[in-house]
Amino acid sequence: MSLFYQRTKLISGLLLVSYYVLVYILIVQISILKIRYARKEGIMAYQYQNKKGTMYYLHATDVVLKGSNLQKVIYYFAKEPGAKAINDLPNGYEVVENKRTGLPTLRKLR
């Protein structure tokens, strides 16, 4: 291999690594800004910390079921508080953590 080819390969590898580092930094910064915005707007979501130490926030959204015009509320956890975050755990539900992944979910009380 020629010296020119080796240098070109090294430079392209460094550019690729620096690109991935910049993208990662931007993703982290966006996440921090979302959390700051949620705190500034006063969005206080129900929080759950799983066994791995990751904090999750409870959200709710209304969906219309296909085939009928019934509306149903869907509850889900996200790693960052968003616009659809809710403050309290819904009545009649409890938080259950997946043993393998640590992802929290809601289930109705038995």
Secondary structure as GFF3:
##gff-version 3
##sequence-region A 1 110
A	DSSP	alpha_helix	3	41	.	.	.	ID=ss1
A	DSSP	beta_strand	47	49	.	.	.	ID=ss2
A	DSSP	beta_strand	55	64	.	.	.	ID=ss3
A	DSSP	beta_strand	71	78	.	.	.	ID=ss4
A	DSSP	beta_strand	93	97	.	.	.	ID=ss5
A	DSSP	beta_strand	104	108	.	.	.	ID=ss6
###
